[in-house]
Amino acid sequence: MLTLAIATFFAVAGAGSLAIIAGALRAAAPKVALLRRNLAECSDTLTVSARLFETVTSFDDGKIVRLPVRARLVHQPVLRDAA
């Protein structure tokens, strides 16, 4: 009996979720169409250029590293047993 109740709960919750998603999409579709139409009618253009950097904080003391970052071997001192 408990299995039937849990299955019913999940089915109702899934149907409710799908109904909420459908309502949100139905409300958003006209707004998205208006934005696309306004964008297509806009004749102004803007050229933008960007330069990408990567800031590494936990490695290499927070220095700015140029992209692309290539892996390299780091010399690790060999630990010896205490005498």
C-alpha positions as YAML, in Angstrom:
chain: A
units: angstrom
residues:
- id: 1
  name: MET
  ca: [0.00, 0.00, 0.00]
- id: 2
  name: LEU
  ca: [2.83, 2.36, 0.84]
- id: 3
  name: THR
  ca: [4.46, 1.65, -2.53]
- id: 4
  name: LEU
  ca: [1.27, 2.67, -4.33]
- id: 5
  name: ALA
  ca: [1.04, 5.88, -2.29]
- id: 6
  name: ILE
  ca: [4.68, 6.82, -3.01]
- id: 7
  name: ALA
  ca: [4.28, 6.05, -6.73]
- id: 8
  name: THR
  ca: [1.10, 8.14, -6.85]
- id: 9
  name: PHE
  ca: [2.83, 11.02, -5.06]
- id: 10
  name: PHE
  ca: [5.72, 11.00, -7.56]
- id: 11
  name: ALA
  ca: [3.32, 10.80, -10.51]
- id: 12
  name: VAL
  ca: [1.28, 13.77, -9.25]
- id: 13
  name: ALA
  ca: [4.42, 15.76, -8.44]
- id: 14
  name: GLY
  ca: [5.85, 15.05, -11.92]
- id: 15
  name: ALA
  ca: [2.61, 16.06, -13.64]
- id: 16
  name: GLY
  ca: [2.48, 19.25, -11.57]
- id: 17
  name: SER
  ca: [6.08, 20.08, -12.41]
- id: 18
  name: LEU
  ca: [5.43, 19.58, -16.12]
- id: 19
  name: ALA
  ca: [2.36, 21.83, -15.91]
- id: 20
  name: ILE
  ca: [4.39, 24.58, -14.21]
- id: 21
  name: ILE
  ca: [7.18, 24.32, -16.81]
- id: 22
  name: ALA
  ca: [4.65, 24.45, -19.65]
- id: 23
  name: GLY
  ca: [3.03, 27.55, -18.15]
- id: 24
  name: ALA
  ca: [6.37, 29.28, -17.77]
- id: 25
  name: LEU
  ca: [7.32, 28.49, -21.37]
- id: 26
  name: ARG
  ca: [3.93, 29.68, -22.60]
- id: 27
  name: ALA
  ca: [4.38, 33.00, -20.78]
- id: 28
  name: ALA
  ca: [8.00, 33.46, -21.91]
- id: 29
  name: ALA
  ca: [7.59, 32.59, -25.60]
- id: 30
  name: PRO
  ca: [5.98, 35.91, -26.67]
- id: 31
  name: LYS
  ca: [8.61, 37.89, -24.76]
- id: 32
  name: VAL
  ca: [11.44, 35.97, -26.41]
- id: 33
  name: ALA
  ca: [9.86, 36.49, -29.84]
- id: 34
  name: LEU
  ca: [9.63, 40.25, -29.17]
- id: 35
  name: LEU
  ca: [13.27, 40.40, -28.11]
- id: 36
  name: ARG
  ca: [14.39, 38.51, -31.22]
- id: 37
  name: ARG
  ca: [12.33, 40.78, -33.45]
- id: 38
  name: ASN
  ca: [13.78, 43.90, -31.80]
- id: 39
  name: LEU
  ca: [17.29, 42.50, -32.18]
- id: 40
  name: ALA
  ca: [16.74, 41.75, -35.87]
- id: 41
  name: GLU
  ca: [15.45, 45.28, -36.49]
- id: 42
  name: CYS
  ca: [18.36, 46.92, -34.65]
- id: 43
  name: SER
  ca: [20.95, 48.33, -37.06]
- id: 44
  name: ASP
  ca: [23.43, 49.44, -34.42]
- id: 45
  name: THR
  ca: [26.40, 47.18, -34.01]
- id: 46
  name: LEU
  ca: [29.12, 47.14, -31.42]
- id: 47
  name: THR
  ca: [32.47, 45.48, -31.89]
- id: 48
  name: VAL
  ca: [33.87, 44.09, -28.69]
- id: 49
  name: SER
  ca: [37.24, 42.49, -28.12]
- id: 50
  name: ALA
  ca: [38.31, 40.69, -24.99]
- id: 51
  name: ARG
  ca: [41.55, 39.39, -23.58]
- id: 52
  name: LEU
  ca: [41.32, 36.31, -21.42]
- id: 53
  name: PHE
  ca: [43.40, 35.84, -18.30]
- id: 54
  name: GLU
  ca: [43.35, 33.17, -15.68]
- id: 55
  name: THR
  ca: [44.08, 34.06, -12.08]
- id: 56
  name: VAL
  ca: [45.35, 31.11, -10.09]
- id: 57
  name: THR
  ca: [45.14, 31.58, -6.35]
- id: 58
  name: SER
  ca: [46.02, 28.20, -4.91]
- id: 59
  name: PHE
  ca: [48.98, 27.56, -7.25]
- id: 60
  name: ASP
  ca: [51.83, 29.86, -8.25]
- id: 61
  name: ASP
  ca: [51.07, 32.48, -5.55]
- id: 62
  name: GLY
  ca: [48.12, 34.15, -7.29]
- id: 63
  name: LYS
  ca: [50.06, 35.31, -10.33]
- id: 64
  name: ILE
  ca: [48.32, 36.01, -13.62]
- id: 65
  name: VAL
  ca: [48.95, 33.11, -15.96]
- id: 66
  name: ARG
  ca: [48.74, 33.54, -19.72]
- id: 67
  name: LEU
  ca: [46.40, 31.18, -21.55]
- id: 68
  name: PRO
  ca: [46.69, 28.46, -22.75]
- id: 69
  name: VAL
  ca: [48.17, 26.93, -19.65]
- id: 70
  name: ARG
  ca: [50.39, 23.94, -20.37]
- id: 71
  name: ALA
  ca: [51.13, 21.26, -17.82]
- id: 72
  name: ARG
  ca: [54.76, 21.01, -16.78]
- id: 73
  name: LEU
  ca: [56.71, 18.80, -14.44]
- id: 74
  name: VAL
  ca: [57.67, 20.31, -11.11]
- id: 75
  name: HIS
  ca: [60.75, 19.03, -9.32]
- id: 76
  name: GLN
  ca: [59.74, 17.59, -5.93]
- id: 77
  name: PRO
  ca: [62.48, 17.03, -3.35]
- id: 78
  name: VAL
  ca: [62.85, 13.41, -2.29]
- id: 79
  name: LEU
  ca: [62.05, 12.82, 1.36]
- id: 80
  name: ARG
  ca: [64.49, 10.59, 3.23]
- id: 81
  name: ASP
  ca: [63.96, 8.60, 6.38]
- id: 82
  name: ALA
  ca: [65.00, 10.30, 9.59]
- id: 83
  name: ALA
  ca: [68.31, 8.96, 10.96]
...
